[in-house]
Structure formats: C-alpha cells, structure tokens
C-alpha cells in the first residue's frame, strides 16, 4: 500500500510539473506582434491542420508538446498558432476562423501545411519552414540556426 501511495504521489507531482512548463500560444497575429514588440522577441507562427495534416500532427506531438521545446521557446519566442481543422467536430468559432484566415492571408498565401514562420518583432518574415524529423532538440537547434542567419 505504501508503494502505491508513493507511486501515485510521484505521478501527481510529475503531472503538475509538466503542466507548469506549458507555454502560451497566441491565436491572434496582431496581439502576438504587439507582444513581440513589447518583449523584443521574434514570433514563431505555426499554421496547421490539426485533424487532417499528418506532418502537422507529428510536429505538434514530437516538438511543440514536448517540455524540452517549451523550455527552449519560453524565453525566446512569442508563440502563435493558427489552426485549420476540417472535421465538423473540431470546427472553430467564427471569430477564431476569421483571425486564422487573416493571418494566413498575410503569411501563408501558398496554403502550406504545416508552415512555421519566424517573424521579427516588427513583423518582417525572417524564415519559413515546416516539419523536420528529429524531435525537440533537433528542431530547437534548427530554429536557432535560422535566427542566427538573420
């Protein structure tokens, strides 16, 4: 019984620590750029199809949802996510759909998915990329390389 209690307590503790790592994703490009200017950080904007685009799902699960990426991004980026689900059950509110479409009209005219766009605090496109295998460490290193080139 004692082992069960210790196990459950450690499980609860690890869950609460993982939750504190969660970073905040903006859903409004204008607000993300305002925050970027205020903090002098670049924006990492992600365009995804969360329920139909396999590479989008993989990028989210393998990189963005991982604590290692969240620790990396926390102090380096203002994060913004613009999702375009197709399933009726995942339909976004009309206001959010409009915000996503406005962001796509500015940054994703090609309709690429997934698309990751790095923006300067002033809104200048620094780089565009997508899914890359290798998990959070490889993706973090790649993003750092992209930023170093600018």
Backbone bond lengths (Angstrom), bond angles and torsions (degrees), N, CA, C in turn:
res aa  C-N    CA-C-N  psi(-1)  N-CA   C-N-CA  omega(-1)  CA-C   N-CA-C  phi
1 X - - - 1.446 - - 1.527 110.38 -
2 X 1.316 115.35 -39.95 1.459 119.88 -179.46 1.532 110.75 -62.50
3 X 1.333 116.56 -40.25 1.460 120.57 179.14 1.529 111.39 -64.31
4 X 1.310 115.55 -38.48 1.456 120.27 178.12 1.523 110.16 -63.02
5 X 1.316 116.82 -43.71 1.459 120.87 178.39 1.531 110.93 -61.47
6 X 1.326 117.25 -46.02 1.470 121.46 179.45 1.532 110.20 -62.09
7 X 1.328 116.17 -42.85 1.463 120.52 179.08 1.523 111.02 -61.87
8 X 1.329 116.80 -48.51 1.462 120.43 -179.03 1.528 111.46 -64.06
9 X 1.317 117.16 -39.42 1.461 120.73 178.58 1.530 110.68 -64.37
10 X 1.332 117.10 -44.38 1.467 119.22 179.92 1.529 111.20 -67.40
11 X 1.319 117.04 -34.63 1.460 120.79 176.18 1.527 110.77 -64.24
12 X 1.301 116.52 -44.65 1.462 121.71 178.03 1.523 110.60 -63.23
13 X 1.297 117.36 -43.19 1.460 122.02 179.34 1.522 110.95 -63.11
14 X 1.325 117.44 -44.62 1.466 119.94 -179.75 1.523 111.04 -65.44
15 X 1.325 117.79 -35.78 1.478 120.45 177.22 1.514 110.99 -65.65
16 X 1.323 117.75 -42.25 1.467 119.83 -178.52 1.527 110.16 -68.39
17 X 1.333 118.30 -35.06 1.459 120.52 176.91 1.518 110.63 -68.02
18 X 1.311 118.48 -39.59 1.462 121.74 179.19 1.522 110.24 -64.99
19 X 1.311 117.08 -36.68 1.455 119.94 -179.17 1.520 111.68 -69.56
20 X 1.320 118.69 -32.10 1.449 120.23 -179.63 1.520 111.64 -70.61
21 X 1.330 117.70 -18.16 1.448 121.04 178.68 1.527 112.49 -79.56
22 X 1.302 117.50 -17.68 1.458 120.66 -174.26 1.525 110.68 -56.60
23 X 1.330 114.14 129.53 1.460 120.07 178.16 1.523 109.31 -92.45
24 X 1.308 115.32 162.50 1.459 120.73 -179.19 1.526 109.65 -96.03
25 X 1.319 115.36 130.17 1.460 121.78 176.60 1.528 108.06 -104.93
26 X 1.311 116.04 125.61 1.458 121.43 174.19 1.519 109.28 -74.04
27 X 1.320 116.15 151.43 1.459 121.50 176.49 1.525 110.72 -118.96
28 X 1.343 115.28 13.68 1.453 121.46 -177.44 1.525 107.27 -137.41
29 X 1.329 117.06 116.92 1.462 121.18 -176.42 1.524 111.76 -62.91
30 X 1.305 117.89 -41.13 1.469 121.18 -179.99 1.522 110.63 -60.32
31 X 1.321 116.98 -45.53 1.460 120.60 178.80 1.528 111.33 -65.78
32 X 1.330 116.86 -38.72 1.469 120.47 178.41 1.529 110.21 -62.11
33 X 1.325 117.18 -42.93 1.463 120.30 179.12 1.527 111.66 -67.42
34 X 1.318 117.46 -36.70 1.466 120.42 175.95 1.527 110.52 -62.66
35 X 1.327 115.50 -43.54 1.466 120.30 178.77 1.528 110.05 -65.37
36 X 1.320 116.89 -39.22 1.465 120.94 179.17 1.526 111.09 -62.36
37 X 1.321 116.58 -43.41 1.474 120.05 177.95 1.522 110.80 -63.11
38 X 1.315 116.33 -43.15 1.460 121.09 -178.05 1.523 112.39 -65.35
39 X 1.338 116.72 -32.91 1.467 121.20 -176.63 1.524 113.21 -104.44
40 X 1.337 116.21 -5.25 1.467 122.83 -176.79 1.528 112.09 55.03
41 X 1.329 115.24 45.81 1.464 122.09 177.08 1.523 108.66 -119.65
42 X 1.325 117.43 150.04 1.462 119.16 173.85 1.532 110.66 -72.59
43 X 1.314 115.01 158.48 1.464 121.57 175.75 1.524 108.25 -97.03
44 X 1.311 116.27 135.31 1.453 122.40 170.74 1.534 105.50 -109.22
45 X 1.328 115.98 104.82 1.461 121.55 -177.28 1.519 109.16 -104.07
46 X 1.324 116.01 130.70 1.458 121.87 -176.72 1.523 109.71 -117.95
47 X 1.326 115.91 128.89 1.462 122.51 174.15 1.513 107.05 -109.07
48 X 1.343 115.65 123.87 1.462 119.08 -175.14 1.515 111.62 -141.42
49 X 1.308 113.82 159.95 1.455 123.20 170.59 1.523 105.98 -116.91
50 X 1.314 116.19 89.63 1.469 122.12 -167.23 1.515 115.06 -65.36
51 X 1.329 118.25 -18.77 1.461 118.30 -176.86 1.532 113.07 -121.20
52 X 1.316 117.83 9.77 1.464 119.37 -179.53 1.528 113.78 -142.66
53 X 1.319 118.13 -19.13 1.470 122.46 -174.87 1.528 109.35 -100.85
54 X 1.320 116.39 104.02 1.465 121.10 -177.04 1.535 112.72 -56.86
55 X 1.349 119.91 -46.83 1.468 118.27 178.18 1.534 112.64 -63.29
56 X 1.342 117.08 -31.21 1.473 120.32 176.82 1.525 110.36 -64.00
57 X 1.317 115.26 -45.16 1.461 121.55 -179.61 1.524 109.47 -63.79
58 X 1.331 116.22 -43.20 1.465 120.31 179.79 1.529 110.92 -64.28
59 X 1.331 117.95 -42.72 1.467 121.64 179.57 1.526 110.37 -61.07
60 X 1.301 116.46 -43.89 1.462 120.22 179.20 1.530 111.04 -63.47
61 X 1.342 116.37 -49.78 1.465 120.17 -176.72 1.525 112.62 -69.61
62 X 1.328 116.91 -43.97 1.465 120.82 -174.17 1.522 113.54 -79.94
63 X 1.337 117.06 -25.45 1.467 119.33 -175.18 1.527 111.77 -121.55
64 X 1.325 117.31 -67.40 1.458 120.68 -168.49 1.520 114.13 -64.74
65 X 1.315 118.52 -30.70 1.467 121.51 179.76 1.528 113.28 -83.69
66 X 1.317 117.52 -5.48 1.461 120.93 -175.33 1.532 111.69 -85.91
67 X 1.328 117.14 137.57 1.476 120.44 179.99 1.530 112.93 -55.96
68 X 1.320 117.69 -33.73 1.469 120.49 -179.60 1.532 110.54 -62.17
69 X 1.327 117.26 -44.60 1.458 120.08 177.12 1.528 110.31 -65.76
70 X 1.304 116.90 -41.89 1.459 120.53 -178.18 1.522 111.40 -61.91
71 X 1.330 116.58 -39.46 1.470 119.85 176.42 1.529 110.07 -65.29
72 X 1.337 116.11 -43.14 1.468 121.68 179.60 1.527 111.07 -61.66
73 X 1.323 117.00 -47.63 1.459 122.21 -172.54 1.525 113.27 -77.14
74 X 1.307 116.74 -26.12 1.456 122.00 -172.27 1.530 113.17 -50.33
75 X 1.317 117.57 -45.33 1.456 121.01 -176.48 1.523 113.45 -103.78
76 X 1.341 117.11 -0.49 1.463 119.76 -174.84 1.520 114.70 -107.82
77 X 1.340 117.52 -26.84 1.461 120.75 -171.90 1.522 112.23 -134.58
78 X 1.315 113.84 156.72 1.449 121.81 160.25 1.526 103.63 -97.91
79 X 1.314 117.43 122.15 1.458 121.85 -174.83 1.524 111.30 -96.19
80 X 1.332 115.36 139.57 1.462 121.08 176.87 1.528 108.13 -140.04
81 X 1.322 115.93 136.64 1.472 120.67 -179.58 1.523 108.59 -128.30
82 X 1.342 114.47 134.07 1.457 122.13 179.36 1.520 107.59 -127.51
83 X 1.315 115.15 109.00 1.459 121.53 -172.86 1.531 110.75 -103.68
84 X 1.314 115.07 145.29 1.464 122.11 179.82 1.530 109.17 -130.22
85 X 1.342 116.95 70.55 1.471 119.26 179.29 1.529 110.85 -69.96
86 X 1.330 115.62 154.29 1.468 120.62 179.59 1.521 112.94 -107.78
87 X 1.310 117.26 -26.62 1.460 121.35 -177.89 1.522 110.68 -70.95
88 X 1.323 115.61 138.81 1.476 119.92 179.36 1.522 111.65 -59.52
89 X 1.323 116.76 -36.00 1.466 119.26 -178.01 1.529 112.61 -68.53
90 X 1.333 117.30 -19.07 1.463 121.55 179.38 1.527 112.77 -104.89
91 X 1.313 116.34 10.27 1.460 121.42 -176.92 1.525 110.45 -57.49
92 X 1.318 114.87 134.07 1.458 121.26 -179.90 1.522 110.35 -85.84
93 X 1.322 117.43 158.06 1.467 119.97 173.73 1.536 109.76 -58.96
94 X 1.316 116.78 150.35 1.466 121.96 -176.81 1.526 111.69 -56.12
95 X 1.318 117.25 -39.54 1.467 120.84 -179.99 1.529 111.23 -62.08
96 X 1.340 116.89 -42.85 1.468 120.32 179.42 1.525 110.84 -69.02
97 X 1.320 117.07 -39.56 1.466 120.64 177.36 1.525 110.09 -58.68
98 X 1.324 116.36 -41.97 1.471 121.03 179.02 1.527 110.64 -63.17
99 X 1.334 117.53 -45.68 1.466 121.18 178.20 1.527 111.06 -60.31
100 X 1.335 116.83 -41.62 1.461 121.22 179.37 1.519 111.04 -64.53
101 X 1.332 116.32 -43.02 1.459 120.21 179.70 1.525 111.57 -65.99
102 X 1.323 117.57 -37.63 1.464 120.95 176.86 1.531 110.71 -63.96
103 X 1.324 117.04 -42.63 1.465 120.86 178.07 1.530 110.30 -63.95
104 X 1.331 116.48 -41.50 1.471 120.52 179.09 1.523 110.81 -65.51
105 X 1.324 117.80 -37.98 1.469 121.07 178.99 1.535 110.82 -62.35
106 X 1.324 116.74 -29.96 1.461 120.81 178.99 1.521 112.67 -84.56
107 X 1.334 116.32 -41.98 1.469 119.74 -167.31 1.528 115.36 -117.16
108 X 1.314 118.52 -16.22 1.471 120.60 -174.80 1.528 110.34 -134.67
109 X 1.319 115.89 54.64 1.465 120.58 -179.26 1.525 112.07 -62.61
110 X 1.334 116.75 -26.18 1.466 121.51 -179.19 1.525 112.17 -75.80
111 X 1.323 116.97 -18.88 1.462 120.96 -177.66 1.519 112.89 72.85
112 X 1.330 117.15 36.44 1.471 122.44 -179.76 1.524 110.44 -81.29
113 X 1.331 115.25 139.52 1.469 121.50 178.03 1.521 109.51 -140.47
114 X 1.303 118.50 132.30 1.453 126.04 -12.70 1.529 109.42 -72.98
115 X 1.296 114.63 153.76 1.461 120.57 174.80 1.522 107.38 -131.15
116 X 1.321 115.35 128.68 1.459 122.23 175.68 1.518 106.22 -115.09
117 X 1.319 116.17 122.80 1.458 122.12 -178.13 1.522 108.80 -117.54
118 X 1.330 115.60 126.64 1.461 120.77 173.71 1.519 107.71 -97.46
119 X 1.330 115.40 127.37 1.460 122.13 -178.17 1.515 110.08 -121.06
120 X 1.320 115.84 143.11 1.459 119.67 172.53 1.532 107.96 -69.38
121 X 1.327 117.92 164.38 1.467 119.09 176.99 1.534 113.01 -58.60
122 X 1.321 116.45 -21.57 1.467 121.11 178.41 1.527 112.21 -86.41
123 X 1.337 117.35 -6.02 1.455 121.04 177.76 1.520 114.93 97.92
124 X 1.318 118.17 4.90 1.465 121.83 178.05 1.538 109.19 -76.17
125 X 1.340 116.21 134.43 1.463 120.58 178.26 1.526 108.54 -71.35
126 X 1.327 115.73 121.16 1.462 122.03 179.01 1.523 111.57 -94.12
127 X 1.331 116.48 -36.98 1.464 121.09 -178.97 1.520 109.22 -166.16
128 X 1.327 114.32 155.81 1.463 121.65 173.30 1.518 107.66 -129.59
129 X 1.314 115.06 139.93 1.455 120.40 178.84 1.521 108.38 -151.71
130 X 1.325 116.47 -170.77 1.456 121.03 -179.68 1.510 110.18 -147.93
131 X 1.311 115.65 -144.42 1.459 121.32 179.04 1.516 109.64 -71.61
132 X 1.308 115.95 139.72 1.468 122.97 172.51 1.520 106.84 -138.75
133 X 1.333 117.20 131.99 1.462 119.19 178.70 1.532 110.71 -71.20
134 X 1.315 115.76 161.20 1.455 120.05 175.03 1.512 114.64 123.08
135 X 1.332 117.23 -6.56 1.454 119.93 176.42 1.510 113.23 81.53
136 X 1.336 115.82 -172.66 1.465 120.51 -172.14 1.530 114.09 -65.58
137 X 1.312 119.03 -38.21 1.470 120.13 -177.45 1.523 110.26 -63.67
138 X 1.314 116.94 -45.22 1.471 120.62 179.53 1.518 110.77 -66.38
139 X 1.325 117.28 -39.55 1.467 120.44 -178.83 1.525 110.84 -69.52
140 X 1.322 116.48 -41.04 1.464 120.33 177.36 1.531 110.47 -59.83
141 X 1.330 116.31 -44.82 1.469 120.90 179.45 1.528 110.51 -62.91
142 X 1.316 116.69 -41.08 1.461 121.22 179.26 1.531 110.87 -64.02
143 X 1.314 117.39 -44.64 1.464 120.53 177.86 1.527 110.93 -62.18
144 X 1.318 117.15 -39.50 1.457 120.70 177.67 1.531 110.94 -62.76
145 X 1.336 116.48 -39.19 1.475 120.45 176.72 1.525 110.38 -63.30
146 X 1.318 116.81 -44.17 1.463 119.91 179.96 1.524 111.40 -61.27
147 X 1.319 116.47 -41.36 1.462 120.32 178.94 1.523 112.10 -68.71
148 X 1.331 116.95 -35.55 1.475 120.61 -179.16 1.526 110.84 -67.31
149 X 1.313 118.71 -28.01 1.461 122.51 -179.71 1.522 112.37 -72.21
150 X 1.320 117.41 -18.21 1.475 120.50 -174.60 1.487 112.14 -97.99
